[in-house]
Amino acid sequence: MNKFFFIFCAAIIGLTTANNLLAEEKTYLGSEACKDCHEKQYNNFMNYSKKAHSFGNIKKMEKKLTSEEYKSCFECHTTGYSQKGGFISEVQTPGLKNPGCEVCHGPGSLHAETEDPDDIVREVTMENCNTCHSGDRIDVFDFKPLLFGGAH
């Protein structure tokens, strides 16, 4: 009996550890990876969301900004900047150079692998938007939340 209990506990610990490792290994794939399964949402986002192409806006400003100021724009105008597996540079991670699906829904690698809806953020709220769209930025950049405008 003790042998089975030990094996059972070891299996539970092993599964928990494996799940934690998988959760830690979620990486960003870029919005293109979402396109095949979520074509309508992808097309709506790419066609109607200003943020889907907003890296171009900061690129236009690059010469007017210090290197530090320019890089601070990456926090909101790229996907996953300063996070594991996120945007590094236009050359190294071109698929993450705009804010995409994973900015709101989280890193998509595990979801893409399992196709389990629970492996991605499904319920996006204004709190998610407030990461970039704080009160100050709303006034400066005339933010209109797509959450209510139909990003999908």
C-alpha positions in Angstrom: 0.0 0.0 0.0 2.8 2.5 0.9 4.4 1.7 -2.5 1.3 2.7 -4.4 0.9 5.9 -2.3 4.5 6.8 -3.0 4.1 6.2 -6.8 0.8 8.2 -6.8 2.4 11.1 -5.0 5.4 11.1 -7.2 3.2 11.1 -10.3 1.1 14.0 -9.0 4.3 16.0 -8.2 5.7 15.1 -11.6 2.6 16.3 -13.4 2.4 19.5 -11.4 6.0 20.2 -12.2 5.5 19.5 -15.9 2.5 21.7 -16.0 4.4 24.5 -14.2 7.2 24.2 -16.7 4.8 24.3 -19.6 3.2 27.4 -18.2 6.6 29.1 -17.7 7.5 28.2 -21.3 4.7 30.0 -23.0 6.1 32.2 -25.7 4.8 34.8 -28.2 4.1 33.6 -31.7 2.8 36.8 -33.4 -0.7 37.4 -34.7 0.0 35.4 -37.9 -0.1 32.3 -35.8 -3.7 33.0 -34.8 -4.9 33.5 -38.4 -5.6 29.9 -39.4 -8.0 29.2 -36.6 -9.3 32.7 -35.9 -9.5 34.1 -39.5 -12.4 36.4 -38.9 -11.0 37.9 -35.7 -7.6 38.2 -37.3 -8.9 40.0 -40.4 -11.1 42.4 -38.3 -8.2 43.2 -36.1 -5.8 43.8 -39.0 -8.2 45.8 -41.0 -9.9 47.9 -38.2 -7.5 48.2 -35.3 -5.0 51.1 -35.4 -2.8 49.4 -32.9 -2.3 46.4 -35.3 0.0 48.7 -37.3 1.1 51.2 -34.7 4.9 50.3 -34.8 5.0 52.5 -37.9 3.9 55.5 -35.8 6.8 55.2 -33.4 9.2 54.5 -36.3 8.2 57.9 -37.7 9.1 59.5 -34.4 12.4 57.7 -33.9 14.6 60.6 -35.1 12.9 63.0 -32.7 13.4 60.8 -29.7 16.4 59.7 -27.7 17.3 56.0 -27.9 15.8 55.5 -24.4 12.6 57.3 -25.3 12.2 55.3 -28.5 12.7 52.0 -26.7 10.1 53.0 -24.1 7.6 53.1 -26.9 8.1 49.4 -27.4 6.3 48.7 -24.2 3.0 49.5 -25.9 3.7 49.3 -29.6 5.1 45.8 -29.8 4.1 42.4 -28.5 5.8 41.1 -25.4 8.6 43.6 -25.2 10.8 43.0 -22.1 9.1 39.6 -21.5 10.5 36.2 -22.2 10.0 35.3 -25.9 8.7 38.8 -26.7 9.8 41.5 -29.1 13.5 42.1 -29.3 14.1 44.1 -32.5 12.6 44.5 -36.0 15.3 42.2 -37.3 15.2 39.5 -34.7 11.4 39.4 -34.0 9.7 41.1 -36.9 6.4 39.2 -36.3 6.1 40.9 -32.9 6.9 44.5 -34.0 3.3 45.6 -33.6 0.9 45.0 -30.7 -1.0 42.0 -31.7 -3.5 39.4 -30.4 -1.1 38.3 -27.7 -1.0 41.7 -26.1 -4.5 41.2 -24.9 -4.7 37.4 -24.9 -1.3 36.5 -23.6 1.5 34.4 -25.1 -0.1 31.9 -27.5 2.4 29.1 -27.9 0.7 26.7 -25.5 -2.8 27.5 -26.8 -1.6 26.9 -30.4 -0.1 23.6 -29.4 -3.1 22.3 -27.4 -5.9 24.2 -29.0 -7.4 24.4 -25.5 -9.3 27.7 -25.0 -8.2 27.6 -21.3 -4.5 28.0 -22.4 -5.1 31.6 -23.5 -6.7 34.7 -21.9 -10.3 34.6 -23.1 -12.0 37.3 -21.1 -10.3 40.6 -21.9 -11.3 43.5 -19.7 -10.5 47.2 -19.6 -8.0 46.4 -16.9 -6.0 44.6 -19.6 -6.1 47.7 -21.8 -5.0 50.0 -18.9 -1.5 48.5 -19.1 -0.8 50.8 -22.0 -3.9 53.0 -22.0 -3.6 54.8 -18.7 -5.5 58.0 -18.1 -2.6 60.2 -19.2 -2.2 58.2 -22.5 -5.9 58.4 -23.2 -5.8 62.2 -23.2 -2.5 62.3 -25.2 -3.2 59.7 -27.8 -7.1 59.9 -28.0 -7.5 56.2 -27.0 -10.8 54.6 -28.0 -11.0 51.1 -26.5 -11.6 48.4 -29.0 -13.0 46.3 -26.3 -16.3 48.2 -26.9 -15.6 48.9 -30.5 -15.4 45.3 -31.6 -11.8 44.3 -32.1 -13.2 40.9 -33.1 
